[in-house]
Amino acid sequence: MQIDQIDIFYVSMPLKYPWRTSYGTDYFIHSILVKGYSGDHIAWAESTPLEKPTYSPEAANSVFLNIVEYFAPLMVGKTYETIEQFNDQLNVFKGNQFAKAALEILWWTLQSKITGIPLHIMLGGVTDNVEAGADFGIQDDYDMLLGNIQKAVDDGFSRVKLKVSKGWDVEMLETVRSAFPNIRIHIDCNSGYSLGDVDLFEKFDEFNLEFIEQPLGYDDLLDHSKLSAIIKTPVCLDESINSIRRMEQAIEMGACEYVNIKPGRVGGLYNSVKIHDMCFKSGIPVWVGGMLESAVGSAICVELATLPNFSYPGDLFPSDRFYERDLGYPKIELTKNMTVSPFTDGLPEPDINLLSEFTIKKATVRKD
């Protein structure tokens, strides 16, 4: 495959309700969409690092700049027969996983268009339906949170994820568990705590949580391995796993019992599959995470989640969960069983009118 041209779009998508976590509040989701051309074939990909470098060291502006100025000019016009060849070329650049993921996922979506093979089949997917979970950021008050959880339970979600932060943790969990003693819950700390908070983590043990997601530093493995040996609740890693090598180290150190895999965070789908396989071999369940992408990016997560070790309900959000107007089409929709099916007739692509409305800046890189 030769990529002849790449169009890069920096978009800002307004949320229905602010997304609050331990690292701050997002009112808009800032995302990078790329459109690739190979002969007569056109495909899309999306990478969503958020507006500021709060989740990871990358931000939407840095991803846009790196793709436009450095990554795309190196990749366009060359022929890549395999994804390994593509990644070998791209890996001359250090880090910047979200920027790499935009182009790496584009290789896969173009290859799917060229061959006519659905993406989930190319990845080795085996599941016809993947289960979604319900997620809630930090809410205005407990009444609002309890009402949202009740709706999720009524809708049939089998698990609930709750964002926590200093001051919105133990009392919040006491309130939730009092109202919902039996539902499956895990919490996401977004690296908002330290090993000095062991007493707090031991209190979390009282709430029968499925696991605690990314409790410590975004780039830490060592302290997570220490914490895992102290508390009863399993530890899940998210931000800390940004490469195949980091996953190897986490397994060797016993740093986690679950792993959240986000294609953007780990540099694309090839790395996602490799991390999935490593965890499968090591007996570590994985689940797919989301970055509040549009349907363009969310569909990629759906395709990935069809692999066999994605055994915990994923962050697979229907389009109307966070957006009044999702710029991707067709929309992501859940069944009555809170599952979503992989795409057999083509992946979602942007609505051109909404793309134009939401685009902050754009650029084109051609082989000439």
C-alpha positions in Angstrom: 0.0 0.0 0.0 1.1 3.5 -0.8 -0.5 6.5 1.0 -0.7 9.3 -1.6 -2.2 12.0 0.6 -3.3 12.7 4.1 -5.7 15.4 5.2 -5.4 16.3 8.9 -8.3 17.9 10.9 -8.1 19.3 14.4 -11.7 19.3 15.7 -13.4 20.5 18.9 -16.6 18.6 19.7 -19.0 20.1 22.3 -20.0 17.8 25.1 -23.6 17.5 26.5 -22.2 17.7 30.1 -18.7 18.5 31.3 -16.4 15.5 31.8 -14.8 15.9 35.2 -11.9 13.8 36.4 -9.0 14.1 38.9 -7.0 16.1 36.3 -9.6 18.7 35.4 -12.8 19.4 33.4 -13.4 19.1 29.7 -16.3 21.0 28.0 -15.2 20.1 24.5 -13.4 17.0 23.2 -10.4 18.0 21.1 -9.5 15.3 18.6 -7.5 14.7 15.5 -9.0 13.1 12.4 -7.0 12.0 9.4 -8.2 11.1 6.0 -5.9 9.0 3.8 -5.9 8.4 0.1 -4.3 5.3 -1.6 -5.1 5.1 -5.3 -8.9 5.1 -5.6 -9.4 4.3 -1.9 -10.1 6.7 0.9 -10.3 5.9 4.7 -10.4 7.7 8.0 -8.9 7.4 11.5 -9.1 9.4 14.7 -6.9 9.9 17.7 -8.2 11.8 20.7 -5.5 13.1 23.1 -7.7 15.8 24.6 -7.0 19.6 24.6 -4.3 19.8 27.2 -1.5 17.4 28.3 -3.4 16.3 31.4 -4.2 12.6 30.5 -0.8 12.1 28.9 2.1 14.3 27.8 0.4 14.8 24.4 -2.3 17.3 23.5 -4.4 17.9 20.4 -2.1 20.8 19.2 1.1 18.7 19.6 -0.5 15.8 17.8 -1.6 18.0 14.9 1.8 19.7 14.7 3.8 16.4 14.7 1.6 14.8 12.1 1.6 17.8 9.8 5.2 18.8 10.1 7.1 15.5 10.7 5.1 12.2 10.7 3.0 12.5 7.6 5.7 14.0 5.3 7.9 11.0 6.2 5.2 8.4 5.5 3.4 9.8 2.4 4.5 8.5 -0.9 6.2 5.3 0.4 5.0 1.8 -0.1 4.3 -0.4 3.0 3.3 -4.0 2.4 2.9 -4.8 6.1 2.0 -2.9 9.3 5.4 -3.9 10.7 7.1 -2.0 7.9 4.9 1.0 8.5 5.6 1.0 12.2 9.3 0.5 11.7 9.4 3.7 9.7 7.1 5.6 12.1 9.1 4.5 15.1 12.1 6.7 14.2 10.1 9.2 16.2 10.2 8.8 20.0 7.1 8.6 22.1 4.1 10.6 20.8 1.8 7.6 20.8 -1.4 9.5 20.0 0.2 11.1 17.0 1.5 7.7 15.8 -1.8 6.0 16.4 -3.7 8.4 14.1 -1.5 7.3 11.1 -1.1 3.7 12.2 -4.9 3.2 12.5 -5.2 4.9 9.1 -3.0 2.2 7.6 -5.5 -0.4 8.9 -8.6 1.3 7.8 -7.1 1.9 4.3 -6.1 -1.8 4.2 -9.6 -2.8 5.1 -11.0 -0.6 2.3 -8.5 -2.0 -0.3 -9.0 -5.7 0.6 -12.7 -5.5 1.5 -11.9 -7.4 4.8 -13.7 -5.9 7.9 -11.3 -4.5 10.3 -12.2 -6.8 13.2 -11.5 -9.8 11.0 -8.1 -8.4 10.1 -7.3 -7.9 13.8 -8.3 -11.5 14.7 -11.6 -10.7 16.3 -13.9 -13.6 17.3 -16.9 -12.0 18.9 -20.1 -10.9 17.2 -21.2 -8.6 20.0 -19.1 -6.8 22.6 -20.4 -5.6 25.9 -20.4 -2.0 27.0 -20.2 -0.5 30.5 -21.5 2.7 32.0 -19.1 5.5 32.9 -19.6 8.6 35.1 -17.3 11.4 35.7 -17.4 13.6 38.8 -21.0 14.8 39.1 -22.5 18.0 40.5 -23.7 16.2 43.6 -24.6 12.7 44.9 -28.2 12.9 44.0 -27.2 13.5 40.3 -24.8 10.6 40.5 -27.3 8.2 42.1 -29.9 9.1 39.5 -27.5 8.4 36.6 -26.4 5.1 38.1 -30.1 4.1 38.6 -30.7 4.8 34.9 -27.7 2.7 33.9 -29.0 -0.2 36.0 -32.4 0.1 34.6 -31.0 0.2 31.1 -29.2 -3.1 31.8 -25.5 -2.2 32.1 -23.6 -4.9 33.9 -20.9 -2.7 35.4 -20.4 1.0 36.3 -17.2 2.9 36.3 -16.8 5.9 38.6 -14.2 8.6 38.4 -12.7 9.5 41.7 -10.6 12.4 43.0 -9.5 13.7 46.4 -12.7 14.7 48.1 -14.9 12.7 45.8 -13.9 9.2 46.8 -14.7 7.4 50.1 -17.9 9.3 51.0 -19.0 9.0 47.4 -18.5 5.3 47.4 -20.2 4.9 50.8 -23.2 6.7 49.3 -23.2 4.6 46.1 -22.8 1.3 47.9 -25.6 2.1 50.3 -27.9 2.6 47.4 -26.5 -0.1 45.1 -24.9 -2.8 47.2 -24.7 -5.5 44.5 -23.8 -3.8 41.2 -20.3 -4.3 39.7 -18.3 -1.1 40.2 -14.8 -0.1 39.5 -13.2 3.3 40.1 -10.8 5.3 38.0 -8.3 7.5 39.8 -6.5 8.9 36.7 -3.2 8.8 38.5 -4.6 11.2 41.2 -3.1 9.5 44.2 0.3 8.3 45.5 1.7 5.4 47.5 1.4 7.7 50.6 -2.4 7.2 50.3 -2.3 3.5 51.3 -4.7 4.0 54.2 -7.2 5.4 51.7 -6.7 2.5 49.3 -7.3 0.1 52.2 -10.6 1.9 52.8 -11.5 1.3 49.1 -11.1 -2.5 49.9 -14.3 -2.2 51.9 -16.5 -1.4 48.8 -16.2 -4.7 46.9 -14.8 -3.0 43.8 -13.9 -5.0 40.7 -10.6 -3.1 40.5 -9.0 0.3 41.0 -7.9 1.8 37.7 -4.6 3.8 37.5 -4.4 4.8 41.1 -0.8 6.1 41.0 1.4 8.1 38.7 0.7 8.1 34.9 4.2 6.8 34.2 4.6 4.5 37.2 5.0 0.7 37.4 7.1 0.2 40.5 4.7 1.8 43.0 1.8 0.0 41.4 3.5 -3.3 42.0 4.0 -2.3 45.6 0.4 -1.3 46.0 -0.9 -4.5 44.4 0.9 -6.5 47.1 -0.6 -4.4 49.9 -4.3 -4.0 49.1 -7.0 -6.7 48.4 -8.6 -4.9 45.5 -7.0 -5.7 42.1 -5.1 -2.9 40.3 -5.8 -2.0 36.7 -3.3 -0.1 34.6 -4.3 2.5 32.0 -2.0 5.5 31.5 1.1 3.5 32.6 0.8 1.1 29.7 1.8 3.0 26.6 3.9 0.4 24.7 4.6 -3.3 24.3 7.8 -2.9 26.4 5.9 -1.3 29.3 3.5 -4.2 29.3 6.3 -6.6 29.4 7.8 -4.8 32.4 4.4 -4.6 34.2 3.9 -8.3 33.9 7.4 -9.0 35.1 6.9 -6.7 38.1 3.4 -7.9 39.0 2.1 -4.3 38.7 -1.5 -5.1 37.7 -4.3 -7.7 37.5 -6.2 -5.9 34.7 -5.3 -3.7 31.8 -7.2 -1.1 30.0 -6.2 -0.9 26.3 -6.7 2.3 24.4 -5.4 2.3 20.8 -4.4 5.9 20.9 -2.5 5.6 24.1 -0.4 2.6 23.0 0.4 3.9 19.5 -2.2 2.1 17.4 -3.8 -1.3 16.7 -0.7 -3.4 16.1 0.5 -2.6 19.7 -3.0 -3.1 21.0 -3.2 -6.6 19.6 0.3 -7.5 20.9 -0.5 -6.2 24.4 -3.8 -8.1 24.3 -2.0 -11.3 23.4 0.7 -10.9 26.1 -2.0 -10.4 28.7 -4.0 -13.4 27.5 -0.9 -15.5 27.8 -0.3 -14.2 31.3 -3.8 -14.6 32.5 -4.5 -10.8 32.8 -8.0 -9.8 31.5 -8.2 -6.7 29.4 -10.9 -4.3 28.4 -11.1 -1.5 25.8 -10.9 2.1 27.0 -12.3 5.2 25.3 -11.2 8.8 25.1 -14.7 10.1 24.2 -14.0 9.9 20.5 -16.5 10.5 17.9 -18.1 7.5 16.2 -15.1 7.4 13.9 -12.8 6.5 16.7 -15.2 4.7 18.9 -15.8 2.2 16.1 -12.1 1.3 16.1 -12.5 0.4 19.8 -15.5 -1.8 19.0 -13.5 -3.6 16.3 -10.6 -4.2 18.7 -12.9 -5.4 21.5 -13.9 -8.5 19.5 -10.6 -10.1 20.4 -11.0 -13.0 22.9 -9.3 -11.6 26.0 -11.5 -8.5 26.1 -13.6 -10.1 28.8 -14.6 -7.0 30.9 -17.2 -4.6 29.6 -15.6 -1.8 27.7 -15.9 2.0 27.4 -18.0 1.7 24.2 -20.3 4.7 24.3 -23.3 5.2 22.2 -23.1 8.4 20.2 -25.9 10.1 22.2 -24.1 9.5 25.5 -21.8 12.5 25.3 -22.8 14.3 22.1 -25.9 16.0 20.9 -24.3 15.7 17.4 -21.7 13.1 16.9 -19.8 14.0 13.8 -19.3 10.3 12.8 -21.9 8.3 10.9 -23.3 5.8 11.2 -23.8 6.4 14.9 -22.7 4.0 17.6 -25.8 2.4 19.1 -26.2 -0.2 21.8 -28.7 -3.1 21.8 -31.1 -3.8 24.6 -28.4 -6.1 26.1 -25.9 -3.2 26.2 -23.8 -4.7 23.5 -22.6 -3.3 20.1 -21.8 -5.3 17.0 -18.6 -4.9 14.9 -18.9 -3.2 11.5 -19.3 -5.5 8.5 -20.3 -3.0 5.9 -17.7 -0.3 6.4 -16.6 1.9 9.3 -18.2 5.2 10.4 -16.9 8.3 8.6 -17.4 12.0 9.4 -20.5 14.0 8.4 -18.8 16.5 6.1 -21.0 19.4 7.3 -20.3 18.7 11.0 -16.7 18.2 10.3 -16.5 21.6 8.7 -18.4 23.2 11.7 -16.2 21.5 14.3 -12.8 22.0 12.6 -10.4 24.4 14.2 -7.6 24.0 11.7 -6.6 21.6 8.9 -3.7 20.7 6.7 -2.9 18.4 3.7 0.3 16.5 3.1 0.8 15.0 -0.4 3.4 12.8 -1.9 4.5 15.5 -4.3 
